[in-house]
Amino acid sequence: MSEDKFKFQGVGREYQKQLLNAWYERQQSAHDDGRKVAYLFVPGNIAEFLRVFDFELVFPEINALQCGVRKTSGDLILKAEDVGYSSDVCGYVKNDIGMMLAGNIGPSGHTLPKPDLLLCTYCGCTTFIKWFEALSHYYNVPLVMLDIPYLRGETIDDVDRQYVVDQLKELAGVCERITGKKFDHDKLVEITRNSAEAEDLWVQILHSAKHKPSPFDSYFEAVFFMAPIYALRGLPECTQYYREAMKEIQERIDHGVGPIPEEKFRVVIEGPPPWPHFRAFWELLKKWGVCAVASSYSKVGGYWDHGFRHDPSNPLESIADYCLTCYTNLNLPMRTDLLRQYAEEYDADAIVIHSVKSCRSFSVGQADMREQFIRKWDIPTLLIESDLADPRYFQVAQLRNRIDAFFESLEHKRLVHA
Amino acid sequence: MSFEETIERYRTVIDDVAFPTVKEWKSKNPHGKVLGTFPVYSPHELAHAAGVLPVGVYGAGGKIEIDHADSRIQSFVCSIARSTLELGLRDLLNEFDALWFPSICDVARNLSGVWQSNFPQQKVEYIHFPQNMTSAAAPHFYRTELQRLLGTLESLSGKRVPPETLNNSITLYNRNRELTQQLYRIKSMTPWLLSTYEAYVILRVGTLMPVEEHSQLLERVVPEIQQRSRKSRDYVRVLIEGTFCEQPPLELLQVVEEAGCYVVDDDLLLHTRWFEDPVPVNGDPLLSLAQSYLHRSRYSSVRHYGPKPRAEQLINKVRSNNVDGVIFCAPKFCEPALLDYVLLKNELEKQGISYLTFEYEEKMGVFESIRTQVETFVESVMFFS
């Protein structure tokens, strides 16, 4: 990419980095500045609601994944195993507890504040409950539950929505007590308006991958581009971020370029990335000219690309719907069908499932999904296994063999059919 | 039939992966429908009221090779999920018209999805139990969930269930839970009269037959057990913790006892005594079941504890049973048990209570190293506590 032609390349990554760094700064100084801190999970997070009370938000999963990227997760996991955590339980939990035992210095080197509110947004992962039960014990802070019913049918049940709304109303009282600030409906309306605007822009970026070549990798780049929509949603800088990021994408579309020199295979990727070996994993696929045109991981916290938006005219109900429909809360048949739809909408050549041991919520059933993709819909599907946090499970030689064999055979098929 | 003969007879029944009691029931009730429930707990009262036979599905207990299920569920998943699916794929669950998977963990939840795609002829339900134990909205939410489940059973059996019928079923299950408690009282107060292995067989067979029949069986055996002439031994009194879902091999329970332990309480087959107190039978039975789940459930790793942390409840159990030590015995890969383990053992350490830890799998065949561990544990409790 020559300098004169391209003005916005790298903006998405760089600006995101700045915003996250500023966010870590704010976390570190929160208590000194008299601000209260809420811990919560990314999937179905109720950032809008908590921002009404000016909580600083901490997402232990984001800390865990950042430790993975910075390659500190291995040691932290061992620290947790030293105090009794099994080698077979979630690496994110162990990473987080290991970090707490080591003095709670976050991945960016900032000190992490203790929680004033430990909000267990139980949204499609049962391990979340165990995780926050442990934090509740270690920090001696009561756990506050926001129970999100798993989708049992294909649509949202009115009773489920009402249950979430009722809990949000009860939660308002808890937040008022902790922060001393009153629940302000108008403020919530304003925040959800910001969110909806950012969501529109984010969806434009996601949909841009329908272009050929795709200007955007919906997995390996999306993990950076999605950070603001999950961590900073509702804040004006989040919306500003997506305006800037869209410029980068638009510029790529205008010049017909994408994240890799030559797009040879378009794939849909299912499952979280192997954070400690993120680059290595990307390289294994890049080598074959693979571009992820859609992924489920970029919907892990919320799923907008088929129409959902936070609704300023109905904020609580829309927050409930957001929680109920994030990817982790979709039932397995819905997940399977969504991936199939992605393959069709984005004209993908294959589905790649990265199955991680840590996260049974994601991984149990993925082998069955593969059977269905192949048998019912004739979509070539590759299933590979490693982990999202634990570097011990990433066997590069084995993964390379599987990936090479898969794309070799796709290439061969193409030649035969040509 | 002597009590010992009764045990051996039912041992063969629970070991038979072809569900002989279900086949027998179906031959007597040709139009009858059968519901299978995955552990840990499901409201069986609803099925009973609708005239459907509820049956516990606890995997294959190592009795079959995992062959077909390997292509559907990865190797880092607990045995019970894999062997249950294997039973299905080998047509051993064809007698079941419906299957329920409760919200105990992510594995059970996703298994419900795998089931839907592989067995479209069976009616599969996933039950979302409320995890917010203090919300004023939780009883109504869960009552509606129970109503939904009851509706699926009514359409299965073609029978509408009036509240009186459901109240009657609750009464029968309350009676069964009370009789089960009697067995546990015997285990706690006179453990030499009833081994955990025997208690297990008697309770497990109850998950395979109509509740009325099982209560009759309990009513018959309780006095028989009380009249046994067996001497008390110099054993240590232990609790077993972690066996609430996947069931350990029975040999493992026998080994623990042979090594010198009286298991005076445990969380095996927790379903059989899920509630600490009877479910009230007055007014709205669905609401009563809902309130009971929220406020009368025993503590378990598969349910958020609400205002009473689990470690506190474990200590109460240790104290009230006059226990010498705790055996943490969790199935391999069981996240709820393995994650809870750390907080529970920390509390025991704080209180100076001994514990031993090991894991099991359904297909485990050799128990000698566990025997040695338990023997050493027993010695350390006896001589150093």
Chai-1 contact restraints between the chains, C-beta under 6 A:
chainA,res_idxA,chainB,res_idxB,connection_type,confidence,min_distance_angstrom,max_distance_angstrom,comment,restraint_id
A,G84,B,V342,contact,1.0,0.0,6.0,A-B,restraint_1
A,Y85,B,V342,contact,1.0,0.0,6.0,A-B,restraint_2
A,S86,B,L338,contact,1.0,0.0,6.0,A-B,restraint_3
A,D88,B,F333,contact,1.0,0.0,6.0,A-B,restraint_4
A,V89,B,E335,contact,1.0,0.0,6.0,A-B,restraint_5
A,V89,B,L338,contact,1.0,0.0,6.0,A-B,restraint_6
A,V89,B,L339,contact,1.0,0.0,6.0,A-B,restraint_7
A,Y122,B,Q131,contact,1.0,0.0,6.0,A-B,restraint_8
A,T126,B,C105,contact,1.0,0.0,6.0,A-B,restraint_9
A,T126,B,D106,contact,1.0,0.0,6.0,A-B,restraint_10
A,T127,B,E335,contact,1.0,0.0,6.0,A-B,restraint_11
A,I129,B,H304,contact,1.0,0.0,6.0,A-B,restraint_12
A,K130,B,L339,contact,1.0,0.0,6.0,A-B,restraint_13
A,H137,B,L343,contact,1.0,0.0,6.0,A-B,restraint_14
A,M145,B,Q131,contact,1.0,0.0,6.0,A-B,restraint_15
A,M145,B,N132,contact,1.0,0.0,6.0,A-B,restraint_16
A,D147,B,P130,contact,1.0,0.0,6.0,A-B,restraint_17
A,D147,B,Q131,contact,1.0,0.0,6.0,A-B,restraint_18
A,D147,B,N132,contact,1.0,0.0,6.0,A-B,restraint_19
A,P149,B,H128,contact,1.0,0.0,6.0,A-B,restraint_20
A,Y150,B,H128,contact,1.0,0.0,6.0,A-B,restraint_21
A,R152,B,Y126,contact,1.0,0.0,6.0,A-B,restraint_22
A,V159,B,T144,contact,1.0,0.0,6.0,A-B,restraint_23
A,Y163,B,A137,contact,1.0,0.0,6.0,A-B,restraint_24
A,Y163,B,F141,contact,1.0,0.0,6.0,A-B,restraint_25
A,D166,B,A137,contact,1.0,0.0,6.0,A-B,restraint_26
A,Q167,B,S135,contact,1.0,0.0,6.0,A-B,restraint_27
A,E170,B,S135,contact,1.0,0.0,6.0,A-B,restraint_28
A,N331,B,G113,contact,1.0,0.0,6.0,A-B,restraint_29
A,L332,B,N110,contact,1.0,0.0,6.0,A-B,restraint_30
A,L332,B,G113,contact,1.0,0.0,6.0,A-B,restraint_31
A,P333,B,G113,contact,1.0,0.0,6.0,A-B,restraint_32
A,P333,B,Q116,contact,1.0,0.0,6.0,A-B,restraint_33
A,K357,B,F76,contact,1.0,0.0,6.0,A-B,restraint_34
A,R360,B,D106,contact,1.0,0.0,6.0,A-B,restraint_35
A,R360,B,V107,contact,1.0,0.0,6.0,A-B,restraint_36
A,S361,B,D106,contact,1.0,0.0,6.0,A-B,restraint_37
A,V364,B,V77,contact,1.0,0.0,6.0,A-B,restraint_38
A,V364,B,V107,contact,1.0,0.0,6.0,A-B,restraint_39
A,V364,B,N110,contact,1.0,0.0,6.0,A-B,restraint_40
A,G365,B,N110,contact,1.0,0.0,6.0,A-B,restraint_41
A,G365,B,G113,contact,1.0,0.0,6.0,A-B,restraint_42
A,G365,B,V114,contact,1.0,0.0,6.0,A-B,restraint_43
A,A367,B,R72,contact,1.0,0.0,6.0,A-B,restraint_44
A,A367,B,Q74,contact,1.0,0.0,6.0,A-B,restraint_45
A,D368,B,R72,contact,1.0,0.0,6.0,A-B,restraint_46
A,D368,B,V114,contact,1.0,0.0,6.0,A-B,restraint_47
